[in-house]
C-alpha cells in the first residue's frame, strides 16, 4: 500500500483558506442574481437573497393593484439552480400560483431545469397574508407572473403554470390571462365557483362551521375547516349565487382563452372540490347514511346561475380532450378520519409513484383517480395516491410551443390588457367591476415583450400573430402591428 505524505502545516493552512474562498464564491452566485427594480410603478425590490447549497433563494416585495384598483404589496420567492445564472443562460419559468411553494418543493423543479416562482406569505398581521383566490390573491398572482417574465435569466418564451385546489383554479385563470403560456398543471381545481362555493357554504354549516372546535370534532372536519373561504369571498362579491358574477369568475366561462396544453387531475372521492363540477359520467354517488342529514353535492341543485350550469367537460372542445381513468393503486388505503387528524397514523407502506398518462396530440388531459365514493372525513381524496405530472411537465419544457398557443380568444384578451380595458369582468358587491389589471406600464410592457417572444419562434408564429391581430376587434396599436413585433 502506498503511504500518503503528510502535508506541511503552512500548506494545509493555505489549502484551508483556498477552500473557504472557493466556498464563498460558490454561495456568492445568489447575490445580485435577481436585480431589484426602480423608476416605475410596480417595481419589485429584493428583500432577501441567499444560497441554499446549489440553489439560490430570493424573496422580493411585489407592488400591484388590488381588486378595487388600490395600491398593494405582496411577497414572492424565486428558487433557481446556480447553473440558471451562468452568463448567457436562459431557463424556463415554473410559476406555482396562489399557494406558497416551499423551498424544498421548489428545488424539485429547479433541479429539473426550471426557475421556480411562488407567493411568499406572512401571517394575518404581516404585510403579505394570503387572500381568497377570487380576491386579491388573483391580482397578486398576476403581478408575480409578470415579474417572473422580467427576471433577466428567464426564458420568456417558456412558462409553465402550476397549482392545486384554489391554486388549481388560479393556474387555469393565469393560463387564460397571461401569454405566452406553454403548459399548465391544475390539481383538483375549482372550475365552477357558482357550484363549488355554494356547495361549501351549504354543507359547511352541517360540519359545524363557524364553530372551529365543532368542525374538528364533526363528521366532515376537512370540509368544515375550509368553509371560511365563503366568508373571505363575500368580502368582495355578492352572496347571490344566481348572479352572473360567479359564472364570470369560473374557468367554465373562459376555457376558450386557455390555448396551451393542460393537465387536470381530480379524484372521485374529493370532499372539497367535487367531481360533479367536472363531469356527468365519471361519478361515484356517496352513501347518504354516512353523512349528516341534508348533505348534498348535486350539481344542478347547487348551481343557481343558468349560464354556469355546465360541467367542465362540456366547456372543452371534444376533439382536444384525452381522459384517463386511473384505478386505485397497489398499497393504497383509505385515509381515515383519525389519519386526517394525525398523519402519523397512516401506514408506512404507500403506493409507488405513477406518472400520469397524457396525450401529446390533445390540448386537454383529464386524469381522474377512481377511488369510489367520497367519505365524509376526506379532503381532496378519500384514498392515498402517489401520482405526478413530471413527464407531462418535462415534455412541454422541451417541446417547441405550438403555434396554437395564441388563438383568437387569447389574442383579444392580450390586446385588452394592453388597452387597459378587460371585458367580461366579474362585478363587486357594490356593483363596480373588479379590477384584474396591474399597473398600465407593466401590462403594456408584458404584452409587447410577449408578442415579440412569440413571433421570434418562427415565421409561422409571426404570420399567425399578424392574422389574429388583423381579425381582432381590439387594436391598441392601430390597423397593423408595429414592425418590431413582427421580425
C-alpha positions in Angstrom: 0.0 0.0 0.0 1.3 3.4 -0.9 1.6 5.8 2.0 0.4 9.4 1.6 2.9 12.0 2.5 1.9 14.3 5.4 1.1 17.8 4.3 3.1 20.6 5.8 1.2 22.8 8.2 1.7 26.0 6.2 0.5 24.3 3.0 -2.5 22.9 4.9 -3.3 26.4 6.1 -3.2 27.8 2.6 -5.5 25.0 1.4 -8.0 25.7 4.1 -8.1 29.4 3.1 -8.4 28.4 -0.5 -11.4 26.1 0.3 -13.1 29.0 2.2 -12.6 31.3 -0.7 -14.0 28.7 -3.1 -17.0 28.0 -0.9 -17.6 31.7 -0.5 -17.6 32.0 -4.3 -20.0 29.1 -4.5 -22.5 30.9 -2.4 -22.0 34.3 -4.0 -23.9 33.3 -7.1 -27.2 34.2 -5.4 -26.1 37.7 -4.5 -27.4 40.2 -7.1 -28.6 37.4 -9.4 -32.2 38.7 -9.2 -32.0 42.5 -9.7 -34.1 45.0 -7.8 -36.1 47.4 -9.9 -36.8 51.1 -9.7 -38.1 54.0 -11.6 -41.6 52.8 -12.5 -44.9 51.8 -10.9 -44.8 48.2 -9.8 -41.0 47.9 -9.5 -40.0 44.9 -7.5 -37.4 45.2 -4.6 -35.3 42.5 -3.2 -36.0 41.6 0.5 -33.5 38.8 1.0 -31.1 36.6 -1.1 -29.1 33.6 -0.1 -27.6 30.4 -1.3 -29.0 27.1 -0.1 -26.5 24.6 -1.4 -26.6 24.7 -5.2 -29.8 26.8 -5.2 -30.4 30.5 -4.9 -33.4 31.6 -2.8 -34.5 35.2 -3.3 -37.5 36.9 -1.7 -38.9 40.1 -3.2 -41.6 42.7 -2.5 -44.1 42.9 -5.3 -46.3 46.1 -5.7 -49.5 45.5 -7.5 -53.1 46.9 -7.9 -55.8 45.2 -5.9 -59.2 44.1 -6.8 -60.6 47.6 -6.2 -57.7 49.3 -8.0 -55.9 50.2 -4.8 -52.1 50.0 -4.4 -51.0 46.9 -2.5 -47.8 44.9 -2.0 -47.1 41.2 -1.5 -44.1 39.0 -1.2 -42.8 36.4 -3.7 -40.0 34.0 -3.8 -37.8 32.6 -6.6 -35.7 29.4 -6.3 -33.1 28.6 -9.0 -30.2 26.3 -9.6 -26.8 28.0 -9.8 -26.5 26.9 -13.4 -29.5 29.1 -14.3 -27.5 32.3 -13.7 -24.4 31.4 -15.7 -23.6 34.0 -18.4 -25.9 33.7 -21.3 -28.2 31.1 -19.6 -31.9 31.3 -20.2 -34.1 29.0 -18.2 -37.9 28.5 -18.4 -40.1 29.7 -15.6 -42.3 27.5 -13.4 -44.9 29.6 -11.6 -46.7 27.8 -8.7 -49.7 30.1 -8.2 -51.8 31.1 -5.2 -50.5 28.8 -2.5 -46.9 29.1 -1.4 -44.4 26.6 -2.7 -41.9 25.7 0.0 -38.2 25.8 -0.8 -37.9 22.0 -0.8 -40.8 21.6 -3.2 -39.3 24.4 -5.4 -35.9 22.6 -5.5 -37.7 19.6 -7.1 -38.4 21.6 -10.1 -35.3 23.8 -10.1 -33.2 20.6 -10.2 -35.1 19.7 -13.4 -34.2 22.9 -15.2 -36.8 25.5 -14.1 -36.7 28.8 -12.3 -39.4 28.4 -9.8 -41.7 31.3 -8.6 -44.4 31.4 -5.9 -46.0 33.8 -3.5 -44.5 34.0 0.0 -47.0 34.7 2.7 -46.9 36.1 6.2 -49.4 35.6 9.0 -52.7 37.6 9.0 -51.0 40.5 10.8 -48.0 40.6 8.4 -47.5 42.5 5.2 -48.4 39.6 2.9 -51.3 37.5 4.2 -53.0 35.0 1.9 -56.3 36.2 0.4 -59.1 34.3 -1.4 -58.1 33.2 -4.9 -61.1 35.2 -6.3 -60.0 38.2 -4.3 -56.6 39.9 -4.2 -54.9 36.6 -4.5 -55.8 36.7 -8.2 -54.2 40.1 -8.6 -51.0 39.2 -6.7 -50.6 36.0 -8.9 -50.8 38.2 -12.0 -48.1 40.5 -10.7 -45.8 37.6 -9.8 -46.2 36.0 -13.3 -45.4 39.4 -14.9 -42.4 39.8 -12.7 -41.2 36.3 -13.5 -41.0 37.3 -17.2 -38.9 40.3 -16.3 -36.2 38.3 -14.5 -33.2 38.5 -16.9 -32.1 34.9 -16.8 -35.6 33.5 -17.6 -36.6 32.2 -21.0 -39.7 34.2 -21.5 -41.0 32.0 -24.4 -41.5 29.1 -22.0 -43.8 29.4 -19.0 -45.4 26.6 -17.0 -48.2 27.4 -14.5 -49.0 25.0 -11.7 -51.4 24.9 -8.7 -53.8 22.8 -6.7 -57.3 23.4 -5.3 -57.7 27.2 -5.2 -54.3 27.2 -6.8 -55.6 24.9 -9.5 -58.3 27.4 -10.3 -55.5 30.1 -10.3 -53.4 28.0 -12.7 -56.4 28.0 -15.2 -57.1 31.6 -14.6 -53.5 32.7 -15.2 -53.4 30.4 -18.3 -56.4 32.3 -19.7 -54.9 35.8 -18.8 -51.2 35.6 -19.4 -49.1 35.0 -22.6 -47.2 33.1 -23.7 -48.1 30.1 -21.5 -46.6 26.8 -22.8 -48.2 24.3 -20.3 -50.3 24.1 -17.2 -50.9 21.5 -14.4 -54.0 22.1 -12.3 -54.7 19.6 -9.5 -58.2 19.4 -8.1 -59.0 22.8 -9.4 -62.1 24.8 -8.6 -63.6 25.1 -12.2 -67.0 26.4 -11.2 -67.3 28.9 -8.3 -71.1 29.1 -8.6 -71.4 25.4 -7.7 -68.3 25.0 -5.6 -68.6 27.9 -3.2 -72.4 27.3 -2.8 -71.6 23.6 -2.0 -69.0 24.6 0.6 -71.4 27.2 2.2 -74.4 24.9 2.3 -72.5 21.9 3.7 -70.1 23.8 5.9 -72.8 24.6 8.3 -73.6 20.9 8.6 -69.9 20.3 9.5 -70.2 22.8 12.4 -68.8 25.9 10.8 -68.2 28.6 12.1 -67.6 26.8 15.4 -64.0 25.7 14.9 -63.9 23.1 17.7 -67.2 21.6 16.4 -65.7 21.4 12.9 -62.7 19.4 14.1 -64.8 17.0 16.1 -67.6 16.8 13.5 -68.2 14.2 10.7 -66.7 16.4 7.9 -63.7 18.0 9.5 -61.8 19.0 6.4 -64.8 20.4 4.6 -65.7 22.4 7.7 -62.2 23.8 8.0 -62.4 25.4 4.5 -65.8 26.8 4.9 -64.4 30.2 5.8 -63.5 30.6 2.1 -67.1 31.6 1.5 -66.8 34.4 4.0 -63.5 35.6 2.5 -65.1 35.7 -0.9 -68.1 37.6 0.3 -65.9 40.5 1.3 -65.8 41.2 -2.4 -68.7 39.6 -4.2 -72.5 39.1 -3.8 -73.9 36.2 -1.8 -76.4 35.7 -4.5 -75.2 32.6 -6.5 -77.8 33.3 -9.2 -75.7 36.4 -10.1 -73.6 36.2 -13.3 -70.5 37.2 -11.3 -70.0 33.7 -10.1 -70.0 32.4 -13.7 -67.6 35.1 -14.8 -65.2 34.1 -12.0 -65.3 30.5 -13.1 -63.0 28.7 -15.6 -66.0 27.2 -17.3 -66.7 30.7 -18.7 -63.3 31.3 -20.3 -61.8 28.0 -21.5 -61.6 29.4 -25.0 -58.8 31.8 -23.7 -56.7 28.8 -22.5 -54.8 27.8 -25.6 -51.9 25.8 -24.2 -51.6 22.1 -23.2 -53.2 21.5 -19.8 -53.3 18.5 -17.4 -56.1 18.5 -14.8 -56.1 15.9 -12.0 -59.2 15.0 -9.9 -60.4 12.3 -7.6 -63.9 10.8 -7.4 -63.7 10.9 -3.6 -63.0 14.6 -3.3 -65.0 16.3 -0.5 -63.8 19.8 -1.2 -63.9 20.2 -5.0 -66.5 17.5 -6.0 -66.0 15.9 -9.4 -69.7 16.8 -10.1 -68.4 20.1 -11.4 -66.1 18.2 -13.9 -68.2 15.5 -15.4 -71.6 13.9 -15.5 -70.3 10.4 -16.4 -67.4 9.5 -14.1 -69.2 9.9 -10.7 -69.5 7.7 -7.6 -72.6 8.5 -5.5 -72.0 8.8 -1.8 -73.8 6.7 0.8 -76.2 9.2 2.4 -76.3 7.2 5.7 -72.7 8.2 6.3 -73.3 11.9 6.1 -75.3 14.5 8.1 -78.9 14.9 7.1 -79.2 17.4 4.3 -75.7 16.9 2.9 -75.8 17.3 -0.9 -73.4 17.6 -3.8 -75.9 17.6 -6.7 -74.5 19.9 -9.4 -77.7 21.3 -10.8 -79.3 22.0 -7.4 -76.2 23.9 -6.2 -75.7 25.9 -9.4 -78.3 28.6 -9.4 -76.9 30.6 -12.4 -78.1 29.1 -15.6 -75.0 30.0 -17.7 -72.8 28.3 -15.1 -74.9 25.1 -15.1 -72.4 23.2 -17.3 -69.7 20.8 -16.2 -66.1 21.5 -17.2 -66.0 18.7 -19.8 -68.9 20.5 -21.6 -66.8 23.6 -21.9 -63.9 21.8 -23.7 -63.5 21.0 -27.4 -64.3 17.3 -27.6 -61.6 16.6 -30.2 -59.0 18.1 -27.9 -59.7 16.0 -24.7 -57.8 13.0 -23.5 -59.3 11.3 -20.5 -57.6 8.7 -18.3 -59.5 7.0 -15.5 -57.0 5.5 -13.0 -58.0 2.6 -10.8 -56.8 2.6 -7.2 -53.1 1.9 -6.8 -51.5 -1.1 -5.1 -50.8 -0.4 -1.4 -53.4 2.4 -1.4 -55.7 2.8 1.6 -58.5 4.9 2.8 -57.2 8.0 4.7 -59.5 7.7 7.7 -60.7 10.5 10.0 -58.0 9.5 12.6 -55.3 9.7 9.9 -56.6 13.1 8.8 -56.2 14.5 12.3 -52.9 12.6 12.9 -51.0 11.8 9.7 -48.5 9.7 11.7 -51.2 7.0 11.9 -51.0 6.4 8.2 -49.4 3.1 7.1 -45.7 3.3 6.2 -46.2 1.3 3.0 -47.6 3.6 0.3 -48.2 3.3 -3.4 -45.3 3.8 -5.8 -45.3 6.9 -7.8 -47.2 6.9 -11.1 -46.5 9.3 -13.9 -49.9 10.4 -15.1 -50.6 9.3 -18.7 -51.2 12.1 -21.2 -51.7 12.7 -24.9 -49.1 14.7 -26.9 -51.8 15.3 -29.5 -54.6 16.7 -27.3 -54.7 20.0 -25.6 -56.7 18.9 -22.5 -55.6 15.9 -20.4 -58.0 14.9 -17.7 -56.6 12.5 -15.1 -59.4 11.0 -13.0 -58.5 9.0 -9.9 -61.3 6.5 -9.5 -61.4 5.7 -5.8 -65.1 5.1 -5.4 -67.4 7.5 -3.4 -66.2 10.2 -1.0 -66.1 9.5 2.7 -67.3 12.4 4.9 -63.9 12.8 6.7 -61.9 13.1 3.4 -60.1 16.1 1.9 -59.3 16.3 -1.8 -59.2 12.5 -1.9 -60.5 9.6 0.1 -57.7 7.2 -0.6 -53.9 7.6 -0.6 -52.5 8.3 -4.0 -49.0 8.8 -5.4 -49.1 10.3 -8.9 -47.1 13.1 -10.5 -47.2 15.2 -13.7 -43.4 15.1 -14.1 -43.4 13.5 -17.6 -46.0 16.0 -18.8 -44.1 18.9 -17.5 -40.8 17.6 -18.9 -42.3 17.0 -22.3 -43.5 20.6 -22.7 -40.4 22.0 -21.2 -38.5 20.7 -24.2 -41.1 20.6 -27.0 -41.3 23.6 -29.2 -44.5 25.6 -28.3 -47.4 25.0 -30.8 -48.4 28.0 -33.0 -51.9 27.5 -31.5 -50.9 28.7 -28.0 -52.1 32.0 -29.4 -55.7 31.8 -30.7 -58.4 34.4 -31.4 -59.8 34.5 -27.9 -56.4 34.8 -26.3 -55.4 37.4 -28.8 -58.4 39.6 -27.8 -57.5 39.2 -24.1 -53.9 40.2 -24.7 -55.0 43.2 -26.7 -57.5 44.2 -24.0 -54.7 44.1 -21.4 -52.6 46.5 -23.5 -55.6 48.8 -24.0 -56.4 48.7 -20.2 -60.0 47.6 -20.8 -60.9 44.0 -19.9 -64.3 42.6 -21.0 -66.5 40.1 -19.2 -65.3 41.1 -15.7 -67.0 39.9 -12.5 -68.8 42.6 -10.6 -68.0 43.5 -7.0 -70.7 43.6 -4.4 -71.1 47.4 -4.8 -71.9 47.0 -8.5 -68.5 48.1 -9.8 -66.3 45.8 -12.0 -63.5 44.0 -10.3 -60.0 45.2 -11.2 -57.9 42.5 -12.8 -55.2 44.6 -14.3 -51.8 45.5 -12.9 -50.1 48.9 -13.4 -50.7 50.0 -17.0 -46.9 50.3 -17.8 -46.4 46.7 -16.7 -49.3 45.3 -18.6 -48.2 47.1 -21.8 -44.6 46.0 -21.3 -45.5 42.4 -20.7 -47.8 42.3 -23.7 -45.3 43.9 -26.0 -42.4 41.6 -25.0 -44.8 38.6 -25.2 -45.7 39.3 -28.8 -42.1 39.7 -29.7 -41.2 36.5 -27.9 -43.9 34.6 -29.7 -43.2 36.0 -33.2 -39.5 35.2 -32.7 -40.3 31.5 -32.6 -40.5 31.3 -36.3 -42.2 32.6 -39.5 -45.4 30.7 -38.9 -45.8 32.2 -35.5 -45.3 35.8 -36.8 -47.8 35.0 -39.6 -50.4 33.7 -37.1 -49.8 36.8 -34.9 -50.4 39.2 -37.8 -53.5 37.3 -39.0 -55.0 37.2 -35.5 -54.3 40.9 -34.9 -55.9 41.8 -38.2 -59.1 40.0 -37.2 -59.1 41.2 -33.6 -61.8 43.8 -32.7 -59.4 45.4 -30.2 -56.4 47.1 -31.9 -54.4 49.3 -29.5 -51.5 49.6 -32.0 -53.6 50.8 -34.9 -54.5 48.9 -38.1 -51.4 46.8 -38.1 -48.8 45.7 -35.5 -45.6 47.7 -35.4 -42.7 46.2 -37.3 -40.6 45.4 -34.1 -43.2 42.9 -33.1 -43.1 41.0 -36.5 -39.5 40.1 -37.2 
